[in-house]
Amino acid sequence: MRQWILLRGLARETAHWGDFAARLAHALPQDRVLALDLPGHGEWHHQASPASVPAMAQACRAALAARGVAPPYHVLAMSLGAMVATQWALEAPAEVAACVLVNTSLRPFSPFYQRLRPRNYGTALRLLLAGGSAEAVERTVLRMTSRRTDDGVDDVVRQWAAVRTQRPVSAGNTLRQLLAAVRYRAPASAPVPRMLLLASRQDGLVDCACSHAIAAAWGVPLVLHPWAGHDLPLDDPAWVVEQVAAWMRCAGGGPRPTAGPWASGTRAKAA
């Protein structure tokens, strides 16, 4: 049984996965899927977030050990969570069997203006300093991270606002996470052999050029989504699940899909 560990990004927690974990578990019925909060958020919101990615990785490892969840792990992580997954794989490659990194960016492969698009600087600063009602904050976050326009958007905002009210995100923890992301420097080569990058062409927060740069430096496959925003598992969860399941079939020697980016068994550029 494969163990899947899901890690979210900046100022997000396990509740922000929505039904994605259930979708992934349904697609991989023999696997176990566990969403894990980064320190300082979610169930750990009362704690101070570490100001370094290595410390976050160590906290995740300790949390799993405390729960009796033994390695090896398959880690699916997005944004800041993907940096944590990278460091985790670097520090303990025997624990990490594979990584799927979603819409992330890593120093030294990309400049700062691609890692966080400049048009978001003012909005991010206002959110950090001024705040606002939980619903107003989450609606702004959704506009920054999603390209959904369907009728379910209001429900997402209400759900996220309820999460923020129940488990508040402190400005201090957000700042420490930002500092950790800015300071983190990734290894020159892939920390483990089995890695997949997923990225959104229309990501308004992090330029998908960052994922291109990582894929080129590490020699790992990258699949691009045509329209989703930064929160790819929110915008098109079925697509993410499809890519992961197909990659697992190919990597595991199972039958290759008859259509889609993994049909040829080569590294995909787009889906």
DAZIBEL-V452362 format. One record per residue. PHI is phi in whole degrees, 0 to 359 (* if undefined). OMEGA is omega in radians with two decimals (* if undefined). NEAR is the number of other C-alpha atoms within 12 Angstrom. Layout:
PHI:OMEGA:NEAR + PHI:OMEGA:NEAR
This chain:
*:3.07:16 + 282:3.08:25 + 257:3.07:29 + 260:3.08:38 + 248:-3.12:44 + 255:3.12:44 + 237:3.13:46 + 269:-3.05:44 + 253:-3.03:44 + 304:3.06:44 + 57:3.09:43 + 242:-3.12:44 + 221:-3.03:34 + 299:-3.13:35 + 298:-3.11:31 + 285:3.02:37 + 287:-3.10:36 + 62:-3.13:28 + 264:-3.07:22 + 298:-3.11:32 + 300:3.13:34 + 295:3.11:23 + 297:-3.13:26 + 295:3.12:35 + 297:3.12:27 + 293:-3.13:18 + 286:-3.13:25 + 237:-2.95:25 + 296:-3.14:17 + 269:-3.10:14 + 257:3.04:22 + 250:-3.12:27 + 241:-3.10:31 + 227:3.05:31 + 273:-3.05:35 + 237:3.09:40 + 281:2.96:38 + 286:-3.12:49 + 300:-3.13:42 + 93:-3.11:34 + 219:-3.14:38 + 62:-3.12:35 + 294:3.13:23 + 255:-3.01:27 + 294:3.14:29 + 279:-3.14:17 + 263:3.04:21 + 280:3.09:25 + 287:3.05:35 + 298:3.14:30 + 260:3.09:25 + 217:3.11:29 + 294:3.09:38 + 303:3.12:33 + 294:3.08:28 + 295:3.13:38 + 298:3.12:38 + 297:3.12:24 + 295:3.11:28 + 296:3.12:38 + 298:3.14:34 + 294:-3.14:20 + 297:3.13:23 + 291:3.11:26 + 298:3.13:16 + 295:3.13:11 + 274:-3.12:13 + 76:3.11:10 + 266:-3.00:23 + 270:3.04:22 + 288:0.16:27 + 278:-3.12:25 + 242:2.86:35 + 256:-3.03:38 + 251:3.02:46 + 248:-3.00:48 + 217:-3.14:47 + 236:3.03:44 + 57:3.12:45 + 300:3.11:46 + 302:3.11:45 + 291:3.04:42 + 294:3.10:47 + 298:3.12:52 + 298:3.12:52 + 298:-3.14:52 + 295:3.11:39 + 302:-3.14:41 + 296:3.13:39 + 291:-3.09:29 + 285:-3.02:22 + 222:-3.07:23 + 300:3.11:24 + 290:-3.14:18 + 274:-3.02:32 + 249:-3.11:34 + 282:-3.11:32 + 196:3.11:39 + 227:2.91:44 + 244:-3.08:47 + 251:-3.01:48 + 246:3.02:53 + 45:3.14:51 + 247:3.07:49 + 213:-3.08:46 + 220:2.92:48 + 282:0.28:28 + 257:-2.96:22 + 279:-3.06:26 + 221:3.09:28 + 286:-3.04:19 + 300:-3.08:22 + 285:2.97:21 + 268:-3.12:29 + 291:2.97:35 + 218:-3.06:35 + 301:-3.05:27 + 304:-3.11:18 + 295:3.13:17 + 265:-3.02:24 + 300:-3.10:20 + 296:-3.13:16 + 297:3.14:24 + 298:-3.14:28 + 293:3.11:17 + 296:3.11:17 + 297:-3.08:27 + 288:-3.03:24 + 268:-3.03:16 + 265:-3.13:15 + 67:-3.08:23 + 131:3.11:18 + 296:-3.12:19 + 303:-3.12:25 + 291:3.13:23 + 295:3.12:22 + 297:-3.08:31 + 290:3.06:34 + 293:3.09:28 + 293:3.10:27 + 301:-3.14:36 + 297:3.11:35 + 297:-3.14:27 + 285:-2.94:29 + 249:-3.05:35 + 229:3.04:31 + 244:3.10:27 + 287:3.09:27 + 227:-3.06:16 + 282:-3.08:11 + 291:-3.11:9 + 277:-3.09:14 + 299:-3.13:22 + 298:3.10:20 + 295:3.11:18 + 298:-3.14:29 + 299:3.14:29 + 297:3.13:22 + 296:-3.14:23 + 294:3.11:35 + 296:3.11:29 + 296:3.10:22 + 297:-3.13:29 + 296:3.12:33 + 292:-3.10:20 + 286:-3.11:18 + 229:-3.01:25 + 300:3.07:30 + 261:-3.11:38 + 278:3.09:28 + 298:3.14:25 + 297:3.13:23 + 292:3.09:30 + 297:3.11:32 + 298:3.14:26 + 294:3.08:30 + 294:3.09:37 + 300:3.12:30 + 299:3.12:19 + 299:-3.13:30 + 294:-3.13:37 + 294:-3.05:27 + 280:-3.01:20 + 292:3.10:28 + 238:-3.07:23 + 278:3.09:32 + 292:-3.11:22 + 290:3.14:20 + 237:-3.10:24 + 300:-3.08:30 + 290:3.04:31 + 222:-3.07:31 + 294:-3.01:22 + 265:3.14:29 + 222:3.08:37 + 227:3.05:47 + 252:3.01:47 + 238:-3.11:54 + 212:-3.13:50 + 257:3.09:44 + 300:-3.06:31 + 259:3.10:27 + 298:-3.11:39 + 272:-3.10:33 + 257:-3.14:40 + 239:-3.13:40 + 296:3.14:34 + 294:3.02:42 + 301:3.11:34 + 296:3.11:38 + 291:3.05:42 + 302:-3.10:35 + 295:3.11:30 + 296:-3.13:39 + 301:-3.14:36 + 291:-3.11:21 + 291:-3.03:23 + 263:-3.11:26 + 67:-3.12:23 + 242:-3.08:30 + 289:3.09:36 + 229:3.05:40 + 239:-3.07:37 + 253:3.04:37 + 267:-2.98:35 + 286:-2.98:22 + 228:-3.04:24 + 292:3.07:34 + 267:-3.08:35 + 299:-3.14:44 + 275:-3.08:43 + 300:3.10:45 + 295:3.05:44 + 278:-3.03:34 + 291:-3.12:33 + 213:-3.11:29 + 299:-3.12:27 + 298:3.13:24 + 295:3.14:30 + 299:3.13:38 + 300:-3.14:29 + 299:-3.14:30 + 295:-3.13:41 + 295:-3.12:40 + 297:3.13:31 + 295:3.11:32 + 297:3.11:38 + 296:3.13:32 + 297:-3.13:21 + 291:-3.11:24 + 292:-3.09:25 + 270:3.12:17 + 83:3.12:12 + 282:-3.14:14 + 296:-3.14:18 + 285:3.06:21 + 297:-3.11:22 + 274:3.13:13 + 212:3.10:14 + 97:-2.98:23 + 293:-3.12:28 + 259:-3.09:30 + 298:-3.09:20 + 276:-3.07:16 + 78:3.12:23 + 258:3.12:18 + 292:-3.06:26 + 269:3.06:27 + 261:-3.11:26 + 203:3.08:23 + 236:*:24
